[in-house]
Amino acid sequence: YIGDVKDLDSLMEIKERIDCIFHFAAMKHVDVCNNNINEAIKTNITGTQNILNFQKINMVEKVIFTSTDKAFRPLNLYGKTKSVSESLVLQNQNNVVCRYGNVFGSRGSVIYKFLETLKNEKKVYITNKSMTRYYIRKESAANFVIDSMSKNGLQIPEMQSTDIITLAKAAAKFLKIKSYDIEIIGNRGDEKLIKEL
């Protein structure tokens, strides 16, 4: 079915018996959410509430919701909408929130930005040298979400914490670039220096 989580009626067109819902639909990037406040709220919060309404009406046993480290003590709109959504999902004791960090290989991952600027400019743009982030491989993230089917409540996988300079060096090494510049562009007001889970 093609539908829209913002539209409960489109969800209600699904008539088959459903045991479990994997809820991945979201506006996922800080800048996109900041620039589209109403859409971010409608997609991330109203969309989640619609999924939960569908769950209740159709007696679906479990919703598995994917979230982000940005939902913990959120500083930006994206994190705040995911934090609210986590709270909504966890009102049902059977449900699961899978909270993890940056996924290697996902769209918008900083590693791709590093690879692109290293290739084109021999340069890496970093907000702050002390910044750290949690990372998880795509396969590990997928397995973590699937494994969560047998659990409930908030679930957080084991992840590596990496400082941003080490990540930039790894990107340069991957491209076999030995000489490049690091430009510090300064913290954005809506991002944390040290990520928390």
N, CA and C atoms as an extended XYZ file, in Angstrom:
591
Properties=species:S:1:pos:R:3:atomname:S:1:resname:S:1:resid:I:1 pbc="F F F"
N         0.837       -1.188        0.000 N   TYR     1
C         0.000        0.000        0.000 CA  TYR     1
C         0.876        1.244        0.000 C   TYR     1
N         0.429        2.259       -0.738 N   ILE     2
C         1.077        3.567       -0.673 CA  ILE     2
C         0.147        4.475        0.104 C   ILE     2
N         0.653        5.057        1.162 N   GLY     3
C        -0.161        5.935        1.984 CA  GLY     3
C         0.694        7.012        2.593 C   GLY     3
N         0.136        7.705        3.546 N   ASP     4
C         0.821        8.823        4.174 CA  ASP     4
C         0.525        8.763        5.667 C   ASP     4
N         1.558        8.664        6.492 N   VAL     5
C         1.333        8.578        7.934 CA  VAL     5
C         0.616        9.805        8.484 C   VAL     5
N         0.687       10.915        7.755 N   LYS     6
C        -0.011       12.126        8.200 CA  LYS     6
C        -1.523       12.017        7.987 C   LYS     6
N        -1.958       10.988        7.256 N   ASP     7
C        -3.364       10.825        6.889 CA  ASP     7
C        -3.874        9.492        7.440 C   ASP     7
N        -4.562        9.538        8.578 N   LEU     8
C        -5.064        8.316        9.214 CA  LEU     8
C        -6.001        7.552        8.285 C   LEU     8
N        -6.798        8.267        7.493 N   ASP     9
C        -7.727        7.585        6.579 CA  ASP     9
C        -6.987        6.690        5.597 C   ASP     9
N        -5.822        7.156        5.112 N   SER    10
C        -5.063        6.320        4.164 CA  SER    10
C        -4.505        5.086        4.860 C   SER    10
N        -4.167        5.204        6.139 N   LEU    11
C        -3.706        4.031        6.886 CA  LEU    11
C        -4.850        3.042        7.083 C   LEU    11
N        -6.039        3.570        7.329 N   MET    12
C        -7.183        2.718        7.615 CA  MET    12
C        -7.662        1.921        6.407 C   MET    12
N        -7.139        2.243        5.223 N   GLU    13
C        -7.479        1.459        4.032 CA  GLU    13
C        -6.842        0.070        4.070 C   GLU    13
N        -5.838       -0.105        4.926 N   ILE    14
C        -5.191       -1.413        5.055 CA  ILE    14
C        -6.105       -2.309        5.879 C   ILE    14
N        -6.534       -3.414        5.288 N   LYS    15
C        -7.537       -4.261        5.929 CA  LYS    15
C        -6.978       -5.582        6.444 C   LYS    15
N        -5.789       -5.974        6.004 N   GLU    16
C        -5.244       -7.250        6.458 CA  GLU    16
C        -4.902       -7.226        7.941 C   GLU    16
N        -4.877       -8.418        8.527 N   ARG    17
C        -4.459       -8.555        9.929 CA  ARG    17
C        -2.968       -8.266       10.015 C   ARG    17
N        -2.589       -7.382       10.924 N   ILE    18
C        -1.183       -7.003       11.089 CA  ILE    18
C        -0.783       -7.298       12.529 C   ILE    18
N         0.350       -7.965       12.703 N   ASP    19
C         0.839       -8.293       14.043 CA  ASP    19
C         1.836       -7.263       14.564 C   ASP    19
N         2.576       -6.658       13.647 N   CYS    20
C         3.671       -5.783       14.062 CA  CYS    20
C         3.856       -4.688       13.020 C   CYS    20
N         4.077       -3.469       13.483 N   ILE    21
C         4.348       -2.341       12.584 CA  ILE    21
C         5.760       -1.845       12.855 C   ILE    21
N         6.557       -1.751       11.802 N   PHE    22
C         7.860       -1.086       11.890 CA  PHE    22
C         7.649        0.347       11.405 C   PHE    22
N         7.797        1.287       12.303 N   HIS    23
C         7.516        2.692       11.985 CA  HIS    23
C         8.832        3.428       11.720 C   HIS    23
N         9.137        3.598       10.436 N   PHE    24
C        10.362        4.286       10.019 CA  PHE    24
C        10.089        5.678        9.448 C   PHE    24
N         8.828        5.977        9.146 N   ALA    25
C         8.505        7.228        8.451 CA  ALA    25
C         8.866        8.433        9.309 C   ALA    25
N         9.672        9.335        8.746 N   ALA    26
C        10.056       10.538        9.498 CA  ALA    26
C        10.767       11.526        8.585 C   ALA    26
N        10.727       12.785        8.983 N   MET    27
C        11.657       13.766        8.420 CA  MET    27
C        12.873       13.689        9.320 C   MET    27
N        14.034       13.319        8.756 N   LYS    28
C        15.145       12.863        9.582 CA  LYS    28
C        16.328       13.821        9.696 C   LYS    28
N        16.327       14.923        9.017 N   HIS    29
C        17.523       15.762        9.052 CA  HIS    29
C        17.258       17.073        9.777 C   HIS    29
N        18.228       17.484       10.585 N   VAL    30
C        18.077       18.683       11.415 CA  VAL    30
C        17.731       19.897       10.563 C   VAL    30
N        18.502       20.129        9.501 N   ASP    31
C        18.283       21.321        8.668 CA  ASP    31
C        16.923       21.282        7.980 C   ASP    31
N        16.541       20.118        7.472 N   VAL    32
C        15.249       19.984        6.784 CA  VAL    32
C        14.113       20.285        7.753 C   VAL    32
N        14.197       19.753        8.971 N   CYS    33
C        13.149       19.997        9.978 CA  CYS    33
C        13.102       21.470       10.379 C   CYS    33
N        14.271       22.075       10.575 N   ASN    34
C        14.318       23.493       10.961 CA  ASN    34
C        13.691       24.392        9.898 C   ASN    34
N        13.837       23.995        8.634 N   ASN    35
C        13.324       24.803        7.525 CA  ASN    35
C        11.882       24.472        7.158 C   ASN    35
N        11.341       23.393        7.740 N   ASN    36
C         9.970       22.957        7.423 CA  ASN    36
C         9.279       22.538        8.717 C   ASN    36
N         9.099       23.490        9.619 N   ILE    37
C         8.644       23.200       10.976 CA  ILE    37
C         7.302       22.464       10.986 C   ILE    37
N         6.318       22.992       10.265 N   ASN    38
C         4.989       22.371       10.280 CA  ASN    38
C         5.019       20.955        9.732 C   ASN    38
N         5.743       20.756        8.639 N   GLU    39
C         5.825       19.418        8.047 CA  GLU    39
C         6.549       18.449        8.978 C   GLU    39
N         7.582       18.936        9.659 N   ALA    40
C         8.316       18.080       10.600 CA  ALA    40
C         7.404       17.627       11.729 C   ALA    40
N         6.612       18.543       12.266 N   ILE    41
C         5.697       18.203       13.354 CA  ILE    41
C         4.610       17.252       12.858 C   ILE    41
N         4.042       17.555       11.675 N   LYS    42
C         2.973       16.699       11.135 CA  LYS    42
C         3.485       15.294       10.825 C   LYS    42
N         4.662       15.210       10.240 N   THR    43
C         5.188       13.895        9.870 CA  THR    43
C         5.651       13.127       11.106 C   THR    43
N         6.467       13.759       11.927 N   ASN    44
C         7.106       13.036       13.022 CA  ASN    44
C         6.196       12.806       14.230 C   ASN    44
N         5.336       13.759       14.544 N   ILE    45
C         4.468       13.601       15.722 CA  ILE    45
C         3.070       13.135       15.326 C   ILE    45
N         2.405       13.896       14.451 N   THR    46
C         1.059       13.486       14.032 CA  THR    46
C         1.104       12.129       13.331 C   THR    46
N         2.113       11.922       12.494 N   GLY    47
C         2.258       10.637       11.810 CA  GLY    47
C         2.408        9.489       12.789 C   GLY    47
N         3.190        9.693       13.835 N   THR    48
C         3.358        8.656       14.855 CA  THR    48
C         2.044        8.409       15.594 C   THR    48
N         1.326        9.491       15.932 N   GLN    49
C         0.040        9.321       16.615 CA  GLN    49
C        -0.947        8.563       15.724 C   GLN    49
N        -0.913        8.827       14.417 N   ASN    50
C        -1.787        8.097       13.490 CA  ASN    50
C        -1.449        6.608       13.460 C   ASN    50
N        -0.157        6.285       13.470 N   ILE    51
C         0.256        4.879       13.525 CA  ILE    51
C        -0.278        4.232       14.797 C   ILE    51
N        -0.184        4.943       15.909 N   LEU    52
C        -0.653        4.408       17.194 CA  LEU    52
C        -2.172        4.281       17.234 C   LEU    52
N        -2.875        5.228       16.591 N   ASN    53
C        -4.331        5.109       16.482 CA  ASN    53
C        -4.701        3.882       15.648 C   ASN    53
N        -3.980        3.690       14.552 N   PHE    54
C        -4.196        2.505       13.716 CA  PHE    54
C        -3.936        1.236       14.530 C   PHE    54
N        -2.865        1.251       15.315 N   GLN    55
C        -2.533        0.101       16.161 CA  GLN    55
C        -3.697       -0.238       17.095 C   GLN    55
N        -4.238        0.782       17.744 N   LYS    56
C        -5.315        0.558       18.718 CA  LYS    56
C        -6.592        0.071       18.039 C   LYS    56
N        -6.989        0.732       16.963 N   ILE    57
C        -8.223        0.380       16.257 CA  ILE    57
C        -8.161       -1.041       15.708 C   ILE    57
N        -6.978       -1.433       15.203 N   ASN    58
C        -6.826       -2.731       14.547 CA  ASN    58
C        -6.195       -3.788       15.447 C   ASN    58
N        -6.027       -3.453       16.726 N   MET    59
C        -5.477       -4.386       17.705 CA  MET    59
C        -4.149       -5.003       17.244 C   MET    59
N        -3.276       -4.148       16.750 N   VAL    60
C        -1.934       -4.577       16.362 CA  VAL    60
C        -1.114       -4.753       17.637 C   VAL    60
N        -0.440       -5.881       17.760 N   GLU    61
C         0.236       -6.212       19.020 CA  GLU    61
C         1.374       -5.262       19.354 C   GLU    61
N         2.167       -4.871       18.342 N   LYS    62
C         3.401       -4.141       18.648 CA  LYS    62
C         3.743       -3.141       17.556 C   LYS    62
N         4.212       -1.968       17.981 N   VAL    63
C         4.825       -0.991       17.076 CA  VAL    63
C         6.291       -0.881       17.459 C   VAL    63
N         7.145       -0.990       16.444 N   ILE    64
C         8.591       -0.801       16.635 CA  ILE    64
C         8.960        0.513       15.957 C   ILE    64
N         9.397        1.455       16.759 N   PHE    65
C         9.651        2.826       16.311 CA  PHE    65
C        11.147        3.095       16.316 C   PHE    65
N        11.665        3.583       15.211 N   THR    66
C        13.090        3.909       15.169 CA  THR    66
C        13.277        5.380       15.525 C   THR    66
N        14.236        5.616       16.431 N   SER    67
C        14.483        6.968       16.910 CA  SER    67
C        15.971        7.302       16.791 C   SER    67
N        16.373        8.338       17.466 N   THR    68
C        17.708        8.906       17.295 CA  THR    68
C        18.280        9.369       18.622 C   THR    68
N        19.607        9.405       18.700 N   ASP    69
C        20.242        9.948       19.901 CA  ASP    69
C        19.872       11.413       20.109 C   ASP    69
N        19.431       12.088       19.053 N   LYS    70
C        19.030       13.493       19.170 CA  LYS    70
C        17.764       13.661       20.016 C   LYS    70
N        17.038       12.561       20.269 N   ALA    71
C        15.803       12.630       21.063 CA  ALA    71
C        16.094       12.763       22.556 C   ALA    71
N        17.313       12.448       22.973 N   PHE    72
C        17.667       12.540       24.392 CA  PHE    72
C        18.157       13.959       24.694 C   PHE    72
N        17.480       14.639       25.615 N   ARG    73
C        17.768       16.052       25.924 CA  ARG    73
C        17.906       16.853       24.622 C   ARG    73
N        16.852       16.917       23.830 N   PRO    74
C        16.961       17.485       22.472 CA  PRO    74
C        17.232       18.985       22.455 C   PRO    74
N        18.051       19.390       21.480 N   LEU    75
C        18.357       20.807       21.282 CA  LEU    75
C        17.700       21.365       20.028 C   LEU    75
N        17.310       20.489       19.101 N   ASN    76
C        16.766       20.961       17.832 CA  ASN    76
C        15.376       20.374       17.598 C   ASN    76
N        14.691       20.915       16.601 N   LEU    77
C        13.312       20.501       16.323 CA  LEU    77
C        13.231       19.013       15.995 C   LEU    77
N        14.153       18.532       15.193 N   TYR    78
C        14.148       17.105       14.849 CA  TYR    78
C        14.182       16.253       16.118 C   TYR    78
N        15.122       16.537       17.007 N   GLY    79
C        15.238       15.788       18.251 CA  GLY    79
C        13.990       15.920       19.113 C   GLY    79
N        13.419       17.114       19.152 N   LYS    80
C        12.220       17.328       19.972 CA  LYS    80
C        11.031       16.539       19.442 C   LYS    80
N        10.871       16.510       18.109 N   THR    81
C         9.741       15.749       17.548 CA  THR    81
C         9.933       14.250       17.788 C   THR    81
N        11.160       13.786       17.728 N   LYS    82
C        11.403       12.355       17.973 CA  LYS    82
C        11.230       12.030       19.455 C   LYS    82
N        11.588       12.959       20.324 N   SER    83
C        11.407       12.754       21.762 CA  SER    83
C         9.919       12.632       22.112 C   SER    83
N         9.112       13.530       21.555 N   VAL    84
C         7.663       13.454       21.776 CA  VAL    84
C         7.128       12.130       21.233 C   VAL    84
N         7.569       11.752       20.050 N   SER    85
C         7.105       10.500       19.436 CA  SER    85
C         7.490        9.290       20.281 C   SER    85
N         8.704        9.300       20.825 N   GLU    86
C         9.107        8.206       21.721 CA  GLU    86
C         8.124        8.073       22.882 C   GLU    86
N         7.786        9.206       23.490 N   SER    87
C         6.861        9.185       24.629 CA  SER    87
C         5.501        8.622       24.237 C   SER    87
N         5.022        9.004       23.064 N   LEU    88
C         3.735        8.491       22.579 CA  LEU    88
C         3.785        6.981       22.381 C   LEU    88
N         4.840        6.508       21.732 N   VAL    89
C         4.979        5.075       21.430 CA  VAL    89
C         5.052        4.260       22.717 C   VAL    89
N         5.773        4.762       23.704 N   LEU    90
C         6.005        4.002       24.935 CA  LEU    90
C         4.810        3.999       25.891 C   LEU    90
N         3.741        4.709       25.536 N   GLN    91
C         2.521        4.632       26.345 CA  GLN    91
C         1.898        3.239       26.280 C   GLN    91
N         2.195        2.514       25.197 N   ASN    92
C         1.763        1.114       25.084 CA  ASN    92
C         2.944        0.239       25.518 C   ASN    92
N         2.756       -0.560       26.558 N   GLN    93
C         3.863       -1.340       27.138 CA  GLN    93
C         4.425       -2.399       26.201 C   GLN    93
N         3.675       -2.780       25.173 N   ASN    94
C         4.188       -3.773       24.216 CA  ASN    94
C         5.144       -3.158       23.204 C   ASN    94
N         5.071       -1.850       23.032 N   ASN    95
C         5.815       -1.201       21.961 CA  ASN    95
C         7.298       -1.069       22.278 C   ASN    95
N         8.058       -0.796       21.228 N   VAL    96
C         9.514       -0.687       21.328 CA  VAL    96
C         9.978        0.604       20.668 C   VAL    96
N        10.900        1.293       21.319 N   VAL    97
C        11.624        2.408       20.709 CA  VAL    97
C        13.068        1.966       20.534 C   VAL    97
N        13.542        1.982       19.298 N   CYS    98
C        14.940        1.665       18.987 CA  CYS    98
C        15.676        2.979       18.763 C   CYS    98
N        16.501        3.359       19.734 N   ARG    99
C        17.217        4.635       19.656 CA  ARG    99
C        18.688        4.369       19.347 C   ARG    99
N        19.148        4.892       18.233 N   TYR   100
C        20.570        4.728       17.911 CA  TYR   100
C        21.125        5.987       17.270 C   TYR   100
N        22.408        5.957       16.958 N   GLY   101
C        23.097        7.141       16.458 CA  GLY   101
C        23.168        7.172       14.946 C   GLY   101
N        24.268        7.711       14.423 N   ASN   102
C        24.457        7.830       12.984 CA  ASN   102
C        24.665        6.452       12.366 C   ASN   102
N        24.023        6.229       11.240 N   VAL   103
C        24.135        4.941       10.544 CA  VAL   103
C        25.072        5.117        9.356 C   VAL   103
N        26.182        4.383        9.374 N   PHE   104
C        27.094        4.425        8.228 CA  PHE   104
C        26.350        3.964        6.989 C   PHE   104
N        26.459        4.734        5.921 N   GLY   105
C        25.828        4.346        4.674 CA  GLY   105
C        24.421        4.869        4.508 C   GLY   105
N        23.898        5.584        5.524 N   SER   106
C        22.548        6.138        5.375 CA  SER   106
C        22.635        7.505        4.693 C   SER   106
N        21.533        7.893        4.076 N   ARG   107
C        21.482        9.167        3.373 CA  ARG   107
C        21.712       10.305        4.360 C   ARG   107
N        22.597       11.225        4.002 N   GLY   108
C        22.861       12.381        4.856 CA  GLY   108
C        23.953       12.154        5.891 C   GLY   108
N        24.526       10.941        5.925 N   SER   109
C        25.588       10.658        6.883 CA  SER   109
C        26.781       11.578        6.627 C   SER   109
N        27.400       12.051        7.716 N   VAL   110
C        28.517       12.984        7.588 CA  VAL   110
C        29.685       12.365        6.813 C   VAL   110
N        29.805       11.054        6.850 N   ILE   111
C        30.905       10.404        6.128 CA  ILE   111
C        30.835       10.703        4.628 C   ILE   111
N        29.606       10.770        4.097 N   TYR   112
C        29.451       11.082        2.673 CA  TYR   112
C        29.864       12.514        2.374 C   TYR   112
N        29.558       13.422        3.304 N   LYS   113
C        29.959       14.817        3.118 CA  LYS   113
C        31.477       14.920        3.128 C   LYS   113
N        32.121       14.178        4.040 N   PHE   114
C        33.577       14.179        4.094 CA  PHE   114
C        34.170       13.629        2.795 C   PHE   114
N        33.629       12.519        2.323 N   LEU   115
C        34.149       11.910        1.090 CA  LEU   115
C        33.999       12.863       -0.093 C   LEU   115
N        32.854       13.541       -0.159 N   GLU   116
C        32.596       14.454       -1.274 CA  GLU   116
C        33.555       15.638       -1.271 C   GLU   116
N        33.721       16.289       -0.109 N   THR   117
C        34.594       17.465       -0.071 CA  THR   117
C        36.073       17.077       -0.202 C   THR   117
N        36.418       15.899        0.302 N   LEU   118
C        37.800       15.440        0.116 CA  LEU   118
C        38.100       15.199       -1.359 C   LEU   118
N        37.162       14.593       -2.066 N   LYS   119
C        37.352       14.330       -3.503 CA  LYS   119
C        37.432       15.619       -4.300 C   LYS   119
N        36.512       16.545       -4.006 N   ASN   120
C        36.374       17.741       -4.836 CA  ASN   120
C        37.254       18.904       -4.416 C   ASN   120
N        37.529       19.009       -3.114 N   GLU   121
C        38.244       20.188       -2.618 CA  GLU   121
C        39.504       19.865       -1.829 C   GLU   121
N        39.736       18.575       -1.558 N   LYS   122
C        40.843       18.162       -0.675 CA  LYS   122
C        40.711       18.869        0.679 C   LYS   122
N        39.481       18.901        1.169 N   LYS   123
C        39.195       19.638        2.387 CA  LYS   123
C        38.063       18.950        3.146 C   LYS   123
N        38.087       19.105        4.498 N   VAL   124
C        37.010       18.622        5.351 CA  VAL   124
C        36.526       19.802        6.195 C   VAL   124
N        35.210       19.988        6.242 N   TYR   125
C        34.619       21.039        7.056 CA  TYR   125
C        34.088       20.421        8.347 C   TYR   125
N        34.561       20.942        9.482 N   ILE   126
C        34.193       20.397       10.794 CA  ILE   126
C        33.724       21.546       11.676 C   ILE   126
N        32.646       21.299       12.415 N   THR   127
C        32.140       22.365       13.288 CA  THR   127
C        33.018       22.551       14.521 C   THR   127
N        33.503       21.427       15.085 N   ASN   128
C        34.321       21.505       16.292 CA  ASN   128
C        35.166       20.233       16.401 C   ASN   128
N        36.468       20.391       16.624 N   LYS   129
C        37.374       19.229       16.683 CA  LYS   129
C        37.032       18.270       17.808 C   LYS   129
N        36.402       18.763       18.865 N   SER   130
C        36.101       17.920       20.027 CA  SER   130
C        34.784       17.153       19.888 C   SER   130
N        34.071       17.372       18.798 N   MET   131
C        32.761       16.761       18.629 CA  MET   131
C        32.873       15.239       18.505 C   MET   131
N        31.976       14.532       19.193 N   THR   132
C        31.930       13.068       19.078 CA  THR   132
C        30.535       12.647       18.627 C   THR   132
N        30.475       11.496       17.985 N   ARG   133
C        29.217       10.940       17.509 CA  ARG   133
C        29.225        9.429       17.688 C   ARG   133
N        28.019        8.868       17.890 N   TYR   134
C        27.870        7.417       17.921 CA  TYR   134
C        27.587        6.926       16.508 C   TYR   134
N        28.205        5.797       16.158 N   TYR   135
C        28.023        5.240       14.821 CA  TYR   135
C        27.669        3.770       14.895 C   TYR   135
N        26.864        3.346       13.917 N   ILE   136
C        26.478        1.947       13.796 CA  ILE   136
C        26.397        1.611       12.307 C   ILE   136
N        26.826        0.403       11.945 N   ARG   137
C        26.755       -0.025       10.545 CA  ARG   137
C        25.308       -0.325       10.169 C   ARG   137
N        24.993       -0.188        8.874 N   LYS   138
C        23.620       -0.434        8.408 CA  LYS   138
C        23.128       -1.821        8.796 C   LYS   138
N        23.999       -2.826        8.591 N   GLU   139
C        23.603       -4.202        8.883 CA  GLU   139
C        23.312       -4.377       10.376 C   GLU   139
N        24.142       -3.763       11.216 N   SER   140
C        23.948       -3.857       12.663 CA  SER   140
C        22.664       -3.154       13.079 C   SER   140
N        22.377       -2.008       12.480 N   ALA   141
C        21.150       -1.276       12.798 CA  ALA   141
C        19.928       -2.101       12.397 C   ALA   141
N        19.979       -2.708       11.209 N   ALA   142
C        18.852       -3.524       10.736 CA  ALA   142
C        18.630       -4.726       11.656 C   ALA   142
N        19.707       -5.403       12.017 N   ASN   143
C        19.580       -6.560       12.914 CA  ASN   143
C        19.065       -6.154       14.285 C   ASN   143
N        19.505       -5.006       14.770 N   PHE   144
C        19.054       -4.493       16.060 CA  PHE   144
C        17.541       -4.258       16.054 C   PHE   144
N        17.039       -3.652       14.980 N   VAL   145
C        15.606       -3.387       14.881 CA  VAL   145
C        14.821       -4.696       14.802 C   VAL   145
N        15.297       -5.639       14.016 N   ILE   146
C        14.609       -6.940       13.892 CA  ILE   146
C        14.624       -7.680       15.234 C   ILE   146
N        15.762       -7.667       15.918 N   ASP   147
C        15.866       -8.340       17.225 CA  ASP   147
C        14.920       -7.723       18.258 C   ASP   147
N        14.600       -6.449       18.076 N   SER   148
C        13.750       -5.764       19.051 CA  SER   148
C        12.303       -6.255       19.008 C   SER   148
N        11.952       -7.045       18.008 N   MET   149
C        10.581       -7.585       17.925 CA  MET   149
C        10.223       -8.396       19.168 C   MET   149
N        11.222       -9.000       19.796 N   SER   150
C        10.954       -9.846       20.967 CA  SER   150
C        11.076       -9.062       22.279 C   SER   150
N        11.223       -7.736       22.190 N   LYS   151
C        11.433       -6.920       23.391 CA  LYS   151
C        10.346       -5.859       23.502 C   LYS   151
N        10.444       -5.026       24.524 N   ASN   152
C         9.574       -3.863       24.630 CA  ASN   152
C        10.315       -2.751       25.373 C   ASN   152
N         9.742       -1.547       25.321 N   GLY   153
C        10.376       -0.404       25.970 CA  GLY   153
C        11.481        0.200       25.118 C   GLY   153
N        12.296        1.029       25.753 N   LEU   154
C        13.403        1.703       25.068 CA  LEU   154
C        14.576        0.749       24.915 C   LEU   154
N        15.079        0.609       23.682 N   GLN   155
C        16.222       -0.251       23.390 CA  GLN   155
C        17.325        0.589       22.744 C   GLN   155
N        18.543        0.418       23.245 N   ILE   156
C        19.702        1.148       22.714 CA  ILE   156
C        20.812        0.134       22.446 C   ILE   156
N        21.313        0.074       21.224 N   PRO   157
C        22.365       -0.901       20.919 CA  PRO   157
C        23.730       -0.431       21.403 C   PRO   157
N        24.669       -1.351       21.472 N   GLU   158
C        26.061       -0.956       21.712 CA  GLU   158
C        26.577       -0.304       20.442 C   GLU   158
N        27.199        0.853       20.598 N   MET   159
C        27.733        1.576       19.443 CA  MET   159
C        29.091        2.156       19.780 C   MET   159
N        29.870        2.392       18.750 N   GLN   160
C        31.154        3.050       18.912 CA  GLN   160
C        30.946        4.559       18.978 C   GLN   160
N        31.674        5.208       19.883 N   SER   161
C        31.697        6.662       19.907 CA  SER   161
C        33.011        7.103       19.270 C   SER   161
N        32.903        7.981       18.287 N   THR   162
C        34.076        8.388       17.524 CA  THR   162
C        34.148        9.900       17.453 C   THR   162
N        35.345       10.448       17.678 N   ASP   163
C        35.465       11.892       17.497 CA  ASP   163
C        35.524       12.196       16.005 C   ASP   163
N        35.079       13.374       15.655 N   ILE   164
C        34.866       13.737       14.257 CA  ILE   164
C        36.180       13.808       13.468 C   ILE   164
N        37.276       14.143       14.133 N   ILE   165
C        38.577       14.201       13.455 CA  ILE   165
C        39.005       12.802       13.016 C   ILE   165
N        38.830       11.820       13.891 N   THR   166
C        39.164       10.430       13.544 CA  THR   166
C        38.348        9.975       12.343 C   THR   166
N        37.096       10.362       12.302 N   LEU   167
C        36.227        9.995       11.182 CA  LEU   167
C        36.709       10.636        9.882 C   LEU   167
N        37.113       11.900        9.966 N   ALA   168
C        37.635       12.594        8.785 CA  ALA   168
C        38.916       11.922        8.283 C   ALA   168
N        39.782       11.532        9.214 N   LYS   169
C        41.020       10.842        8.831 CA  LYS   169
C        40.721        9.513        8.155 C   LYS   169
N        39.709        8.808        8.669 N   ALA   170
C        39.331        7.518        8.070 CA  ALA   170
C        38.819        7.718        6.651 C   ALA   170
N        38.057        8.783        6.422 N   ALA   171
C        37.543        9.071        5.075 CA  ALA   171
C        38.694        9.372        4.123 C   ALA   171
N        39.664       10.159        4.585 N   ALA   172
C        40.827       10.482        3.745 CA  ALA   172
C        41.642        9.227        3.440 C   ALA   172
N        41.814        8.373        4.445 N   LYS   173
C        42.555        7.120        4.249 CA  LYS   173
C        41.839        6.225        3.243 C   LYS   173
N        40.502        6.156        3.331 N   PHE   174
C        39.712        5.357        2.398 CA  PHE   174
C        39.938        5.822        0.959 C   PHE   174
N        40.026        7.145        0.767 N   LEU   175
C        40.242        7.713       -0.579 CA  LEU   175
C        41.717        7.771       -0.966 C   LEU   175
N        42.588        7.348       -0.033 N   LYS   176
C        44.045        7.388       -0.247 CA  LYS   176
C        44.532        8.802       -0.504 C   LYS   176
N        43.942        9.752        0.224 N   ILE   177
C        44.352       11.156        0.140 CA  ILE   177
C        45.223       11.449        1.353 C   ILE   177
N        46.477       11.806        1.101 N   LYS   178
C        47.415       12.025        2.200 CA  LYS   178
C        47.462       13.474        2.649 C   LYS   178
N        47.168       14.388        1.740 N   SER   179
C        47.262       15.807        2.087 CA  SER   179
C        45.900       16.478        1.870 C   SER   179
N        45.369       17.055        2.945 N   TYR   180
C        44.077       17.747        2.870 CA  TYR   180
C        43.999       18.755        4.007 C   TYR   180
N        43.097       19.701        3.869 N   ASP   181
C        42.907       20.739        4.888 CA  ASP   181
C        41.671       20.434        5.718 C   ASP   181
N        41.750       20.809        6.993 N   ILE   182
C        40.590       20.745        7.873 CA  ILE   182
C        40.197       22.175        8.199 C   ILE   182
N        38.961       22.541        7.865 N   GLU   183
C        38.482       23.886        8.150 CA  GLU   183
C        37.422       23.814        9.251 C   GLU   183
N        37.658       24.550       10.334 N   ILE   184
C        36.715       24.596       11.448 CA  ILE   184
C        35.710       25.702       11.163 C   ILE   184
N        34.429       25.330       11.065 N   ILE   185
C        33.399       26.307       10.691 CA  ILE   185
C        32.551       26.754       11.886 C   ILE   185
N        32.791       26.166       13.062 N   GLY   186
C        32.092       26.607       14.268 CA  GLY   186
C        30.804       25.844       14.527 C   GLY   186
N        30.484       25.714       15.804 N   ASN   187
C        29.285       24.980       16.207 CA  ASN   187
C        28.020       25.648       15.690 C   ASN   187
N        27.065       24.817       15.298 N   ARG   188
C        25.724       25.313       15.037 CA  ARG   188
C        25.000       25.302       16.380 C   ARG   188
N        24.082       26.206       16.567 N   GLY   189
C        23.433       26.351       17.873 CA  GLY   189
C        22.577       25.178       18.281 C   GLY   189
N        22.232       24.316       17.338 N   ASP   190
C        21.291       23.249       17.657 CA  ASP   190
C        21.924       21.856       17.629 C   ASP   190
N        23.245       21.803       17.854 N   GLU   191
C        23.889       20.499       17.900 CA  GLU   191
C        24.772       20.378       19.141 C   GLU   191
N        24.858       19.151       19.644 N   LYS   192
C        25.628       18.895       20.855 CA  LYS   192
C        27.074       18.584       20.507 C   LYS   192
N        27.976       18.987       21.409 N   LEU   193
C        29.382       18.655       21.245 CA  LEU   193
C        29.595       17.169       21.513 C   LEU   193
N        29.043       16.688       22.604 N   ILE   194
C        29.152       15.281       22.977 CA  ILE   194
C        27.751       14.677       22.935 C   ILE   194
N        27.571       13.668       22.104 N   LYS   195
C        26.254       13.026       22.012 CA  LYS   195
C        26.002       12.135       23.207 C   LYS   195
N        24.749       12.092       23.637 N   GLU   196
C        24.318       11.247       24.749 CA  GLU   196
C        23.228       10.310       24.254 C   GLU   196
N        23.091        9.181       24.928 N   LEU   197
C        22.051        8.223       24.546 CA  LEU   197
C        20.997        8.075       25.621 C   LEU   197
